[in-house]
């Protein structure tokens, strides 16, 4: 039985890295009996009861920013315990906190897993940029193993170093198209005879919902039968709501909040618009394409996210009206057969979560 120590900064339900950890480590425990312990470096845990399998152990460290000495002592005290694990797997989008990497420097069983193509808190801070650069030097000089969810995520932390790609696979079965659910949700949300666009993600600068509203305004101007569903919560939610009111889009934009039925809700959607400033490889876009929903994504996102021929990228440097025209010019009518077949296309590209779970387990099984 493989014994794995997982290290992450925090656990916050709904955030990308946290959801990845939940999904895959629960599966590894249930399917293969992997022994999993998770260190939460900041000590911040915001997850509902039952989020993790009961066999998964959680350990809180002190937050480095508030109690640097206590954080250092936490790692120093746990350093010897690290010897009992087959692998020590860091899930991150930056290398500013490289103390544990120095403590584990000579180990060959440490995995650094890059989940994003950048981090604006790092790039907007001179100090953090320097620290991240030092962290990259530590990784480059070590014998660690590099994992990344995409080519851009690999380049962000590893430059041109070799890496193993771990696709952000999803449950193909759960997100497969269902015509009955389409009728049910479109009726429930009063979307009959509408062209339904959607966006799934927390309201944040990274996800760029402010730009999304500007683009959709131009789409709606040219195609008044369109509706935009915004799925998620976040710090900028109220700002986006005010913007929708100011732009006169109240009747065309629906705020659905955080949903635990996205896999069903996706059946009601016709297209996704995703203008993120940066991403690793968005799981929500994989989920949408499994369901046969074409995605229009910013060119700041890796082209690896294009799984369906009908999915297209756009340039964020272009005017909102230009992007809107491109979207409208490339709309396709996906019939039931095409939407059903999409799951096979995505599966063949290696984005079925069963493929990902097996890949990770096979790696962990190496001694």
N, C-alpha and C positions, 0 to 999 in steps of 0.2 A: 504494500500500500504506500503510495506516494504521500509525503508530508511536505506541505507548502506553506511558507510564510508570505502573506500578501501585505504590501505596504502602500498606503494611500494617504493623501493629506487629510481628507475628511470624507464622511459618508452623508450625503444629502439626497434623499429620494427625489428623482426627477432629473438630476444632473447626469450628464453623459457617462463619466467614468464610474460613478456610483452604480448606475443602472447596468453598466457592462459587468462590473464585479458581481453584482447580485445575480444576474442572469447566468453567467458562466460558472461561477463557483458553486452556486446551488446545484447546477446540472452535474458538475464534476463530483460533488458529494453524493448525489442521489444515484448517478449512473455508475460511477467507478469507485466510490468509497474513499475518495481523496480526503486526507486529513488537512483541514484548512484553518489557519489562524490569521486574523487580519489586525495589523497595527494601524491605528488612526493617528497620524502624527500630530494633528492639531487638537485631538481630543474631541472634535466636534462631530456629533452623531445626530442626525435628524432623519430617522427612518421609522416607519410604522411597525407595530408588533407583527412578528411573523415574516418580516422582510427577508431574513436569512434563515436557512435551515438551522435547526436547533443544535446541530453538531459543529457549526462554525463558531469559533471563539473570537471575540472582539477584545482588543486591548487598546486603552486610551493612553496616549502620551501627552505631556504638557506642550502647549503651543509655543513654538520657538520665538515668535514675535513678542509674546508677553512674558514668558519665563525661559529665556535662552539657557540658563544654567541647568534648570530642571530638565529641559529637553535634552541637553547634552548628557546628563546623568541617566536619563531614561535609556538612551541608546547604549551608553557605556555599560549599564547593568544588564541589558538584553543581549549584548554582543556575544557572550559565550553560548547563550541559548540558541543563537542562530546556527550553531554547529549541528543541532539535532534535526535540521530541516534539509530535505533533498534539494529544494530550490527556494530562493528568496526573490520574490517577484515585485518590483516597484512599478506601480501604475501612475503615470504622471504626464504633465504637459510642460514641465520645465525642470531645470536641474539647479535651481538656486540653493536648495537645501542639500548640499552634497556631503555633509558630515557623515551620515551613515555609509555613504559610498567609500569614503576614506577608511572608515573602520573595517569595511568588508573588502578592501581593495584587492587583496590577493586571492580572493575566492573565484572559482570558475562557475559556480552555480547561482550567480546573481543575474537576474533578468531586468533590463530597463525597458519598459514598454511605453512608447510614445503614442499618446492618444489625440494629439492635435497638431496643426500645422504652424501654430504660433501661440503666444499668450500676450495679450496687450498690456497686462499688468507688468510684464517683464520688459517689453519693448518701449513702454512709456516711462520707464524708470532707469536712470543711468546706473544706479547701484545694483539693481536686480539684473540688468543686462551684463554687468561685469561678473556678478556671482554666477549667472547662468553660463557665461563663457568659461569660467573656472570649472564649473560642474561638467561641461562638455569635455574639457581637457582631462578631467579625472576618468571619465568614461572611455575616452579615446585611448588612454594609457593603460587601461585595465584589461582583464580577461573576461569581462562581463559579456553576456549575450544580449544583442539588441533586437527588440520586437517593435513593430510599428503597424498601424492600421491602414497606412497608405504611403505612397511615395513622398508626398509632401510632409507628412508627419515624421517620416524617417529623416528627411533633409533638415528639419527643424532642430532635432536634437543630436543627430549623428553625422551631419554633413554627408560625406560620400562613403562613410563606413558601411561594411556589409550589415545586413539586417534580415530578419525573418518576418515576412508579412503575415499578420494574423487578421483575416478579414472580419469585419463587424457583421457577422452573420445574424440572421433573424429566423424566427420560427416560420418557415414557409407555409406550413399547414395552418397556422393561426391567422396569417394575413392573406390567405388565398381569397380570391373574389367570390362573393356569394350574392347572386341576383336578388334573392329574397330579402337579405339584409339591406341591400341598396334601396329597394322599395320602402322598407320599414323606416329607415333613417331619413330618407328624403321627405317622406310624409311627416314624420315626427318633427323635423326641423323646418318644414314648409319650404322645401327646395324644389318642388315639382316645376318642370319647365325652366329650370335655371342651369346656367353653366357654373359649376361650383369649383372655385379655387380654394386652396387651403394652405395653411402653414402650421407646422407642429414644432414647438420649441419654446423655451423660456424667454420671457421678454427681457432682452439684454442688448447691450451695444453690439456684441458679437453677432447676434442673430439678425440685427439690422431691420427690425420691424418698422422703424420710421421710414426707411427707404421703401420698404414693401408697400406701405400705404400710398406713397407718392406714385409708385409704379401702378398699383391697382387703380388709383384714381384715373389714370390715363386709359387703362384697360376698360374700366366701367364707362368712361365717357364715350368710347367707341362701341362698346357692347353692353348696353344698359341691362340686359338680362343676366348679368354676372353677379355672383355673390362670393364673398371671401370669408372663410371660417378661420378664426385664430384660436389655436388650441394650445393652452399652456398658461402658466402664471409667471411672474417675475417683477423685478424692481421697476421696470419701465412701463408696466401695464397701464397705469393711470395716465401717463404721458401720451401713450398711443391712443387711448380712449378719447382724450381731449382733442387730439389731432383728427381723429375720425369725425368727431362732432364739428370741428372747425371746417373740415373739408366737405361737409354735407353728405357724408357717406354712412350715416347712422343706419339707414335701412338696407345698406348693401354689405355691411361688415358685421359679422356675428362673433362675439367673444364667448367661447365655450368653456374657458377655464381649464383647469387640469382635469383630464379624463382618464379613466381606467378602462375605457372601451374603444380606444383608438383603432384596434384591430377590426372592430365592427364598423366604426364610424367611417373608416377609409373607403368603404364600399360606396358611400354617398358622394365621394369626391371625384371630380373629373381631371383636375390638374393641381400640381403643387408649384408654388413660387418660393424660392429659397435664396435670398440675397445676402447670405452671411459674409461677414468681412474675412472670416477664416474658419476652417473646420479641419478635423482629421479626416474622417469619412462619416458623414451623418447617418446614423442608424435609421432615423425617420425616413430618409430618402430611399433606403433599401426596402423598408417596410412598404412604402407607397408603391414602389415598382413591382414588388411581389404581387400586389393587388391589381396590377395593370394600370396604375396611375402614372402618366408621364410627368416628369419633373423638369422645371425650368430653374436652373441653378447658376449662381454667379461663378465667373471664371476664377474666382479666388479659391474655389473648392476643386480638389483634384478631379481630373477627368475620369478617374477610376470609378466614380460614382455613377457614371452613365452605363446603365445595365440594359435599358430598353432602347431600341432604335429611335423611338419617339421622344426621348428625353434630350433636351438641348441646353447649352450654356449661353450666358449673356455677359457682356462686359459692363461692370459697374461704372466705368468711366463714361458710358454713353448716357444721353439724356433719358429721362423717364419715359417720354413719348416714344423714343426710338426702341427702348426695351419692350414697351407695351405692344408696339407694332410687330416686333419680332415674335412675341408670344402669340398674338392673335393670328399672325400669318402661319404659325406652325401648330395650331390646334388640330388634333385628330379626334375622330370619333371611334373610340375603342368599343367594339361590340363585345357581347358576352364571351364569345369564343376566344377573342384576342386577350381579354382580361384574364380569363381562366388559364390560358397558355403562358401568361407572363411568369407564373411561379416556376415553370420548368426552365425558362430562360435564366432567371435569377439563380436557380439551383445549379444549373450547368456552369455558371460563372463562379461558383464556389462561395456563395453567400447564404447558404443554408446553415443554420446554427449547429446542426448535427455535424457538419463538416468541421466547423471551428472547434467544437468541444472535443472531437476526436483528435484534431491536430494538437491541441493544447495537452490533452492527456498523453498522447504518444511522446510528446516532448518531456513531460514530467516523469514519464516512466523510464527515461534514460538515467542510468545511475553513473 
